[in-house]
Amino acid sequence: MKEKTLSPGDYVRLTTKEREWTGWILESYDPEVILLKLESGYNIGVKESEILNVKVLKKFKEEKKEGIKFRRDESLPNVAMIITGGTISSRLDPKTGGVIPTDAEEILKIAPKISEICNIVKIEKPFMKFSENMDFKDWKILAETCANLLNDEKIKGVIITHGTDFLHYSASALAFALGKLNKPIAFSYSQRSIDRGSTDAALNLLCAAKYAVSDIAEVAIIGHKDLNDKICLAMPATKTRKMHTSRRDAFKVINDTAIAEISESDFKILKEFNAVNSENVKVDAKFNEKIALIKIHPGQDPKILEFYAQQGYKGIVLELSGLGHVPGKGAKKNWLLIIKRLVKKGVVICGAAQTLYGKLDPMVYENGRELEKTGLIFLKDMLPETAFVKLSWVLGHKNWNVKEKMLENCAGELNSRLGFEF
């Protein structure tokens, strides 16, 4: 190579015999390979021996962070923000090619029009984690942080920035742990980091701010309605699921409707909602961690249930096939006997639909009727992830009647109006 002064973060053009490559130099653990992040976002490795020429287009310089100053308008409502991590709290590290956590100022900088909607007066960082690394203890911390903010009379609502992968678990956990809310909680996210031109964070944050100052006292997930960067939906916490790995409109409402449709210029209510009130929020964040979620598949060995029981698990949610079935009579591996035996021993076993859409009905086929006799609790149209969170919450309370509570509509997790042709 003609240039030997390459540093991670440099923007360069590499020329090989076959073609030219333009991108950012990344840290490489192989001295004979130059790692390059292309503008497309993909990383490639080019052997140094194959490079005919290299031109540094722009040397990497650590950017000086300028503090963001949102103007305070006393006529606007005050909103608090909780930052937990995830893509919306990340930016590209030009040295490694990965993403690293960023600060609140950079997050808010992507949506400056928030200052025309509300004043962000408090920013809390109870932890910084990608959502796949969160657990039951984090849900408790998040619930307690939210309650303190919601019970502050100077604050109108709360925005929570969160990773997408397990966002619907956290949203459900807050819906159960906080019960009847007095103010709005808006979960916001981004599928693409905030330093990318294609980020979806700006609209999501703006719409989350509008939801946070609304009169809707419910936990909602705020995200793109479709691929256009124009409209967001406020989606109910316990009836929403991530349905795509990377699209802007990854989250969809299942077996229900969105609470509201929000854009920069409009706020359209789509269903009845719990209204803002003056009562204080009480935290009930007791979760039993010994809960499992198992998907039923062909030829599956039911002894997996015995394994969980031996490990001290207290509750299991099965993702059942069809209207609510497991391999039963006529199957080489019959699940019915083991389910019945474990239920008698005190293990709570519930069923949710792995089809997601529609509701369970054990009375249509013999297999379903036989399964009901085992003592398994059919959770109608409850989503599997919501069922997992709810069972954890219910079993965190020793004196509750588990079956009654699981079938009680505590946080909008059951839709009594749902028909088979929803």
Residue, then its C-alpha position, 0 to 999 in steps of 0.5 A: m500500500k502507498e499509505k501506511t497511516l491508516s487508523p480505525g475510523d478513517y474514510v478511505r478508498l481501496t483499489t484492488k485488481e478487481r474493483e474499488w472499495t469505499g468505506w471506513i477502516l475498522e479495527s482488525y485482529d489480523p495484521e494482513v487483513i484490512l477490515l472495511k465498513l461499506e456505506s451499505g452497512y456491510n463489513i468486508g475484509v481485504k487482504e493487504s497484499e491485494i491492495l494496489n492503492v489506498k487513498v484516505l478521503k477523510k481522517f477520523k477525528e473524535e467529535k466534540k459533543e455539543g450539549i443540546k439545549f432544548r428551550r423550556d416553554e412554561s406553557l408546555p407539559n413536562v415529560a420524563m424520559i427513561i433510557t434503557g439501551g437498545t438500538i435507539s440508544s446506540r450509534l455506530d462506533p467507527k473504529t469497530g463497526g459495531v454500535i455503542p451506547t450513546d447519551a440522552e442528548e444525542i437521542l433527543k437531538i434526533a427529534p428536536k421538534i419534541s421541544e414544541i410538544c413538551n419539556i423533557v425535565k427528567i432523564e433516568k438511566p436505571f440501567m443500559k442493556f440490550s433488551e435480550n439481556m434484560d430479566f425479571k429484576d430489570w422489569k421491577i427496577l423499571a416499574e419502580t422508576c416509572a411509578n416514581l415519575l408518574n406520581d410526580e405531580k409536575i410530570k404529565g407522562v413518561i417516555i421509555t426508550h428500549g431495544t426492540d427484541f424483547l420490548h413486548y415482554s417489558a411492556s407487558a411486565l409494566a402493564f401488569a406490575l403497575g396496574k391502573l395507571n394515572k398517566p401515559i407510558a410510551f415505549s419508543y424504539s428504533q430499528r436503526s441506530i440514530d446516527r444513520g440517515s435511515t433511522d426511524a427514531a425521529l418519528n417514533l420519538l416525536c409520536a411518543a412525546k405526543y402520546a406522553v402528553s395525551d389523556i390516555a393512561e395506558v402503557a403503549i408501544i409507539g412505532h411506525k404504522d408502515l414503511n412510510d415515515k409519516i404515521c405511528l401507532a400507539m399499540p397496547a402493551t399486552k397485545t403487541r408483538k415484534m413481527h419482523t427482524s428489521r422493518r420500521d413497522a416491525f411491531k403489530v397489534i395481534n387480536d386487537t386494534a391500536i389505541a391511536e394513530i399519531s403523526e406530526s400533525d394529527f392524533k386520532i383515537l381508535k378505541e376506548f381507553n383508560a383516562v388520565n386520573s389523579e390517583n397514585v400508581k402502586v407498584d406490584a412487581k413480584f415476579n416468579e423467575k421459574i417460568a418456561l415458554i415451550k413451543i410444541h412441534p412434531g415428534q417432540d418428547p414430553k419429558i422436557l416438561e419433567f426436566y423443567a419440573q425437576q429444575g424447580y420450575k413452577g409454571i410453564v406456558l405451552e405454545l399449542s397448535g391449532l385451536g389448542h392441541v399437543p401430541g395426544k392419543g395416537a402419537k408416538k410421544n403422548w403429552l397428555l399423561i405427563i401434563k396431567r401428572l405434573v399439574k397434579k404435582g402443582v406445576v401450573i401449565c397454561g396454553a397459548a396459541q402458536t398461531l398468534y392470531g385467533k383464540l383457543d377452543p378445546m371443545v372443537y376436537e377430541n384432542g383439545r377436550e382430552l387436553e382440557k381434562t389434564g388441568l391445563i389452563f387455556l388462555k384464549d387469545m392471549l399472546p404467548e409472550t404476554a402469557f409468559v410474563k403474566l404467569s410469572w407475575v401471577l405466581g409471584h403472589k402466593n395467595w392468588n388463585v392462579k387459574e382465576k387470575m390467569l383468566e382475568n383480564c388484568a391489563g387488556e391481555l384478553n379480548s372478549r370481542l374476538g371472533f374466529e374471523f378477526 
